[in-house]
Amino acid sequence: MQPPLIRLTCWALAAFAALGAFGTVAIAQTASQYYPVNPCRIYDSRTDGPATPLTGQELPGRQITVKTNCNIPSDATALSYNITVVRPASRGFLTLYPEGSSLPEVSALNFQANDVKGNGGVVPLGTSAPDLNVYIATTPAGETSHIVLDATGYFKGPAAP
């Protein structure tokens, strides 16, 4: 019996081969270089600025300037991050997306009321400051949540990964 990973890989290869039979699948690749940084606090809604929590369903969300903080250069194209929601008033989700882009349909973190919960990922950065939006949706709408955003690295190159 094959391990599950090998079976999944074989199934995925068969699916891609089937797609090739009906058309061409094009994948664009760009060269980006990853640069790790010592974990560094970029934003904490409990202490930064007016120390106000984010309110659910307010667009574009909290706007944050990432570039030039934590030794992230102004020509960085994407951020490697850890984000934590701290004791939200209700359940919901949060999404990170570059300034100047539309709100994506995918969350970076789902949470329940009173959670302290984190997740990591990579997000493209906008071209001007502020360069990152953090959007929170809560149920019921309008509830508040605090967030903490830490940088773990960045990408530089012709385009975001």
Order of alpha helices (4+ residues) and beta strands (2+ residues): alpha-beta-beta-beta-beta-beta-beta-beta-beta-beta
